[in-house]
Amino acid sequence: QIQGGRSRVRRALYMAALTAIRTCERFKTFYTALAARSGSKKLAIIAVARKLLVVLNAIIRDKTAFV
């Protein structure tokens, strides 16, 4: 269960993670590997959301496009 941070940002990241898992091969392979290893799909979704946040912060920092 995650309680910290802003709830609107958490919800947006969660929904973005679900979409990224479905559409982006990079996040999909990360999700499936983590879900298989941990046995928890929710944990894997949250890990993808965190990975997405890190990637978004790097894009903003470096002023580059997502590849």
MARLUMLUM-346451 format. One record per atom (N, C-alpha, C): residue in one letter; x negated, y, z. Coordinates in steps of 0.02 Angstrom, whole numbers, padded with zeros to 5 digits, always signed. Layout:
N
aXYZ;...
This chain:
67
q-00042-00059+00000;q+00000+00000+00000;q-00044+00062+00000;i-00027+00109-00043;i-00066+00171-00048;i-00022+00228-00023;q-00049+00267+00023;q-00011+00323+00050;q-00046+00390+00042;g-00112+00389+00031;g-00149+00452+00029;g-00139+00489-00037;g-00156+00553-00036;g-00153+00593-00097;g-00084+00621-00111;r-00078+00650-00169;r-00015+00680-00190;r+00029+00628-00224;s+00091+00624-00203;s+00135+00572-00228;s+00150+00580-00303;r+00156+00641-00327;r+00169+00651-00399;r+00111+00627-00441;v+00050+00639-00418;v-00009+00617-00455;v-00014+00541-00452;r+00001+00511-00394;r+00000+00438-00388;r+00049+00406-00436;r+00110+00432-00438;r+00161+00404-00482;r+00141+00411-00556;a+00114+00469-00574;a+00093+00480-00643;a+00035+00433-00662;l-00012+00424-00617;l-00068+00378-00631;l-00044+00306-00636;y+00004+00286-00595;y+00030+00219-00597;y+00063+00206-00664;m+00105+00252-00686;m+00139+00244-00750;m+00089+00246-00808;a+00039+00289-00804;a-00012+00291-00856;a-00053+00227-00857;a-00064+00197-00799;a-00101+00134-00796;a-00061+00078-00830;l+00004+00077-00819;l+00045+00026-00851;l+00043+00033-00927;t+00045+00094-00951;t+00042+00106-01022;t-00027+00089-01050;a-00079+00107-01013;a-00148+00091-01035;a-00159+00016-01039;i-00131-00020-00993;i-00138-00094-00993;i-00106-00122-01056;r-00049-00095-01076;r-00014-00120-01135;r-00046-00100-01200;t-00076-00040-01203;t-00097-00013-01268;t-00172-00013-01279;c-00212-00008-01228;c-00285-00001-01236;c-00320-00066-01217;e-00356-00093-01264;e-00389-00158-01254;e-00440-00155-01196;r-00473-00099-01188;r-00522-00090-01135;r-00491-00100-01066;f-00434-00070-01054;f-00400-00076-00990;f-00364-00143-00982;k-00341-00169-01038;k-00305-00233-01036;k-00352-00290-01015;t-00413-00292-01042;t-00460-00345-01023;t-00481-00337-00950;f-00491-00274-00928;f-00509-00261-00858;f-00453-00286-00812;y-00390-00270-00831;y-00333-00290-00791;y-00326-00366-00787;t-00329-00400-00843;t-00319-00473-00843;t-00375-00508-00804;a-00436-00484-00811;a-00491-00515-00774;a-00482-00505-00699;l-00464-00445-00679;l-00455-00431-00607;l-00394-00466-00579;a-00340-00469-00617;a-00280-00503-00593;a-00293-00578-00585;a-00331-00606-00629;a-00348-00678-00624;a-00394-00691-00564;r-00441-00646-00554;r-00489-00655-00500;r-00458-00644-00431;s-00417-00592-00425;s-00389-00576-00359;s-00324-00612-00345;g-00287-00628-00398;g-00222-00660-00388;g-00165-00611-00376;s-00181-00547-00374;s-00130-00495-00362;s-00126-00448-00422;k-00068-00447-00454;k-00059-00403-00511;k-00053-00330-00491;k-00023-00318-00433;k-00016-00249-00409;k-00085-00219-00394;l-00128-00258-00362;l-00195-00234-00348;l-00232-00218-00413;a-00223-00259-00464;a-00255-00247-00528;a-00229-00184-00562;i-00164-00170-00555;i-00136-00109-00584;i-00165-00048-00550;i-00171-00050-00484;i-00199+00006-00447;i-00272+00016-00465;a-00308-00039-00476;a-00379-00033-00497;a-00384-00001-00566;v-00338-00018-00610;v-00337+00014-00676;v-00321+00088-00669;a-00275+00106-00625;a-00258+00177-00614;a-00319+00215-00589;r-00357+00185-00545;r-00418+00218-00520;r-00469+00224-00575;k-00477+00172-00615;k-00525+00174-00671;k-00503+00227-00721;l-00439+00233-00733;l-00413+00284-00778;l-00428+00354-00751;l-00420+00364-00687;l-00436+00428-00656;l-00510+00446-00663;v-00553+00397-00653;v-00625+00408-00660;v-00642+00427-00733;v-00611+00392-00780;v-00623+00407-00851;v-00597+00477-00868;l-00539+00495-00844;l-00511+00561-00857;l-00554+00616-00827;n-00580+00606-00767;n-00624+00655-00737;n-00689+00663-00777;a-00715+00607-00803;a-00776+00610-00843;a-00763+00647-00909;i-00705+00636-00939;i-00687+00671-01001;i-00684+00746-00989;i-00654+00767-00934;i-00649+00838-00918;i-00718+00867-00904;r-00759+00829-00866;r-00826+00853-00847;r-00870+00862-00909;d-00869+00812-00954;d-00914+00812-01011;d-00884+00848-01073;k-00820+00864-01069;k-00784+00897-01125;k-00791+00856-01189;t-00776+00790-01183;t-00780+00745-01240;t-00712+00712-01251;a-00705+00679-01307;a-00643+00643-01323;a-00648+00572-01296;f-00591+00542-01283;f-00588+00472-01260;f-00600+00427-01320;v-00645+00380-01311;v-00660+00333-01366;v-00643+00263-01345;
